[in-house]
Amino acid sequence: MIEKSFDTFISREGTSSVKWDLRQEVFGKRDVLPLWIADMDVRCPQPIIEAFKKRVDHGIFGYTGKTASFYDAIIGWEKRRHGWPVKREWISCCPGIVSGINTAIQAFSQPGDKVIIQPPVYHPFYDAVIGNGRQLVFNPLKKESGRFTIDFEDLEKKIDDRTKILILCSPHNPVGRVWTADELEKLAKICIRKDVIVLSDEIHQDIVYAPHRHIPIASLTTDAQGSPLQIGERTITFIAPSKTFNIAGLASSAVIIPNKRLFVEFEHRLNANGLGMGNVFGILGLEVAYNEGEEWLSRLLPYLEENIDFTLKALEESIPQIKSQKPDGTFLLWFDCEALGKDDLCLRNWFIEKASLGLDSGVVFGPGGEQHMRFNIGCPRRTLVEALDRLKTALAEEKPASGFHFTH
Ligand SMILES: Cc1ncc(COP(=O)(O)O)c(C=O)c1O
């Protein structure tokens, strides 16, 4: 069967979709157009659907393990797509990256230890650190010539004897940066020198736009001068097909740990948490996605990039009060809404009540997220057209007395 085009709108209502079916609970309003949580409104690759149908017809859904072909699918994907030769004995698994990050924090730090994150950043990192009784330390991203970068000087200063872990978001959600070899090398050198373990969340590794290229930090074995760089020995890398192929609901991800001692400690904690067993469709979905999803992905990426360009052009031409930049990767746009002159609560309510749009408030991503909103372009173009129309209309109705001034 030929895949339906990404342009086709498929209703997700009534599928228990968090994005669509929980709008009332999240936004207090059922009719917001949802462009929030990071999944897409497109059907996953047909080979996954066919494999599931066959498996459903079998009718027995007992405990399901990971066989050699499952691990080969992960090894093949990382080698083909990211040039990283991963070994079978480095691969562990977990039901979703958030559970893996929680497990790693428990395995590699003690209560009271410090964990560094780089805000504004994916908000469950906060819960994982605080919820496990560790101290949260911020190394905020900085903006240089309009581009988000890592503040290495600040990072050096923030690390002390209690600092055990840095959580790297690579590519970065929500600002869309794909870190360069030079940036990763600098970060690696600091973490090696200061004896910090890196949890590298690479869930967005496959959604990257040319000329940018995702580099798994653990794959760096030498620095630019050719000297050895053993960052892989202290890195736990989290990957998943969930964003890439729009199968987040399968809760199936892989954890790559080249260091034997860290691998054993991670698995021990994973099993103590009862998270070692995968689920039947998660295991099958990951394997088929990585083995047979590449052609689909090669069509999806240009579609997403066109969605980004389309949205940015619409902002520039008719909604100049909202500023955004082309991300290096991810299907997320980071809207700077400062010119709307609203505090964060008003901004959120304005998007819900006046524009009838359900976006993620920037403040949930922590410091640096103030007066921002995250906008998910992983949908058919007509959804974007509708969203941008709603935004334009709401702005046109805005009274100048609210402190907002039209610039055109
Ligand atoms: C950076 C990042 N990590 C993890 C996740 C979620 O991972 P999982 O659903 O596998 O727990 C997301 C989802 O948006 C994400 O953006």
PDBQT file of the ligand as one rigid body, heavy atoms in Angstrom, charges set to zero:
ROOT
HETATM    1  C1  LIG A 501      14.567  15.900  24.782  1.00  0.00    +0.000 C 
HETATM    2  C2  LIG A 501      13.489  14.890  25.044  1.00  0.00    +0.000 A 
HETATM    3  N1  LIG A 501      13.778  13.812  25.796  1.00  0.00    +0.000 NA
HETATM    4  C3  LIG A 501      12.847  12.870  26.066  1.00  0.00    +0.000 A 
HETATM    5  C4  LIG A 501      11.563  12.984  25.577  1.00  0.00    +0.000 A 
HETATM    6  C5  LIG A 501      10.528  11.959  25.917  1.00  0.00    +0.000 C 
HETATM    7  O1  LIG A 501      11.071  10.715  25.862  1.00  0.00    +0.000 OA
HETATM    8  P1  LIG A 501      10.223   9.428  26.224  1.00  0.00    +0.000 P 
HETATM    9  O2  LIG A 501       8.847   9.637  25.723  1.00  0.00    +0.000 OA
HETATM   10  O3  LIG A 501      10.965   8.351  25.504  1.00  0.00    +0.000 OA
HETATM   11  O4  LIG A 501      10.306   9.285  27.703  1.00  0.00    +0.000 OA
HETATM   12  C6  LIG A 501      11.216  14.095  24.801  1.00  0.00    +0.000 A 
HETATM   13  C7  LIG A 501       9.854  14.272  24.317  1.00  0.00    +0.000 C 
HETATM   14  O5  LIG A 501       9.438  15.322  23.933  1.00  0.00    +0.000 OA
HETATM   15  C8  LIG A 501      12.211  15.056  24.524  1.00  0.00    +0.000 A 
HETATM   16  O6  LIG A 501      11.954  16.128  23.775  1.00  0.00    +0.000 OA
ENDROOT
TORSDOF 0
